[in-house]
Amino acid sequence: MRKILTAAALAAMTVAAPAFAQDASTAPTETVAAPDGTRAFGIEPYFGIRGGWEQFDSEGNRAGIPPVNRRDKLNGSLVEGLVGVNIPLGPVFVGAEGNVAKGVSGDIDWQYGAAGRFGLRAGDSGLIYGKVGYQWVNFAKRVPTNRDYDDVTYGIGFEVGPKSIGLGGITGNSGFRLRGEVSTFGNAHSFRPTLGVVTHF
């Protein structure tokens, strides 16, 4: 009797195994995705270019920039390249980036720095973020003494991708985003709006 039960059990397992394997192979696998359809966790490097303008206030500050006439504040337009990496964490992200800027007109000659970013992933392909870092500024000839100054930098900004503005069919998830940002040098001693394009890969 025991031999008959054992044979029957083996036969049932032999029939059931292929069916179970088929069910397992066809069962949908749940994947977690970010708002833009890409993976929610990982490493997302990027680079970009943007233009902007910065005006420094007329007060003395911790960085040592000399005070100037209130009607003739240090300022200038600039073009900036940046490179960085985001680490998506589901609906939020953290990251770090470096930047180098060249003054095109006005009092700024060069700028460079590094900052950390953190924020929310918004909509289909957007980001809303804050940043904090350190920035170096080199002024042109109008600053009569030392021309190199450095201090902390703070900023807020956004990125909006093609899906968010109705162009998802053109670039899909290729990662092109428009970035707008406002930052400041030191304890609100400058006003620095920028606008540009970053591409994630």
Residue pairs with C-beta under 8 A, 6 or more apart in sequence:
31 39
32 39
32 40
32 41
32 90
33 39
33 40
34 40
34 88
34 90
34 91
34 121
35 91
35 121
35 122
35 123
35 124
35 125
35 126
36 121
36 124
36 125
36 161
36 163
36 173
37 124
37 173
38 44
38 88
38 173
39 88
40 88
40 89
40 90
41 88
41 89
41 90
42 87
42 88
43 85
43 86
43 87
44 85
44 86
44 87
44 88
44 93
44 95
44 175
44 200
45 83
45 84
45 85
45 86
45 200
45 201
46 83
46 84
46 85
46 86
46 97
46 175
46 198
46 199
46 200
46 201
47 81
47 82
47 83
47 84
47 198
47 199
48 81
48 82
48 83
48 179
48 196
48 197
48 198
48 199
49 79
49 80
49 81
49 82
49 196
49 197
50 79
50 80
50 82
50 179
50 181
50 194
50 195
50 196
50 197
51 77
51 78
51 79
51 80
51 194
51 195
51 196
52 77
52 78
52 80
52 101
52 192
52 193
52 194
52 195
52 196
53 75
53 76
53 77
53 78
53 192
53 193
53 194
54 75
54 76
54 78
54 108
54 185
54 190
54 191
54 192
55 73
55 74
55 75
55 190
55 191
55 192
56 65
56 73
56 74
56 75
56 185
56 189
56 190
57 73
57 188
57 189
57 190
58 67
58 68
58 69
58 70
58 73
59 67
59 189
60 66
60 67
61 151
61 186
61 187
61 189
62 151
62 186
62 187
63 137
63 149
63 150
63 151
63 185
63 186
63 189
64 146
64 149
65 74
65 137
65 139
65 143
65 149
65 189
66 143
66 144
66 145
68 74
74 106
74 107
74 108
74 139
74 142
74 143
75 106
75 107
75 108
76 103
76 104
76 105
76 106
76 107
76 108
76 140
77 103
77 104
77 105
77 106
78 101
78 102
78 103
78 104
78 108
78 111
79 101
79 102
79 104
80 99
80 100
80 101
80 102
80 111
80 194
80 196
81 99
81 100
81 101
82 97
82 98
82 99
82 100
82 198
83 97
83 98
84 95
84 96
84 97
84 98
84 117
85 95
85 96
85 97
86 93
86 94
86 95
86 117
86 200
87 93
87 94
87 95
88 121
91 120
91 121
92 118
92 119
92 120
92 121
93 117
93 118
93 119
93 120
93 121
93 127
93 129
94 116
94 117
94 118
95 116
95 117
95 118
96 114
96 115
96 116
96 117
97 114
97 115
97 117
98 112
98 113
98 114
99 111
99 112
99 113
99 114
99 115
100 110
100 111
100 112
101 108
101 110
101 111
101 112
102 109
102 110
103 109
103 110
103 111
103 140
106 140
107 139
107 140
107 142
107 143
108 137
108 138
108 139
108 140
109 138
109 139
109 140
109 147
110 137
110 138
111 135
111 136
111 137
111 138
112 135
112 136
113 133
113 134
113 135
113 136
113 153
114 133
114 134
115 131
115 132
115 133
115 134
115 135
115 153
115 155
116 131
116 132
116 133
117 129
117 130
117 131
118 129
118 130
118 131
119 127
119 128
119 129
119 130
120 127
120 128
120 129
121 127
122 128
122 158
123 160
123 163
123 164
124 161
124 163
124 164
124 168
125 160
125 161
125 162
125 163
125 164
125 168
125 173
125 177
126 158
126 159
126 160
126 161
126 164
126 177
127 158
127 159
127 177
128 157
128 158
129 156
129 157
129 158
129 159
130 154
130 155
130 156
131 153
131 154
131 155
131 156
131 157
131 181
131 183
132 152
132 153
132 154
132 155
133 152
133 153
134 150
134 151
134 152
134 153
135 150
135 151
135 152
135 153
135 185
136 148
136 149
136 150
137 148
137 149
137 150
137 185
138 147
138 148
139 147
139 148
139 149
140 147
151 185
151 186
151 189
152 186
153 183
153 184
153 185
153 186
154 183
154 184
155 181
155 182
155 183
155 184
155 192
156 181
156 182
156 183
157 179
157 180
157 181
157 182
157 183
158 179
158 180
158 181
159 177
159 178
159 179
159 198
160 177
160 178
161 175
161 176
161 177
161 178
162 168
162 170
162 171
162 172
162 176
165 178
174 199
175 199
175 200
175 201
176 197
176 198
176 199
176 200
177 197
177 198
177 199
177 200
178 195
178 196
178 197
179 194
179 195
179 196
179 197
179 198
180 193
180 194
180 195
181 193
181 194
181 195
182 191
182 192
182 193
182 194
183 192
183 194
184 190
184 191
184 192
185 192
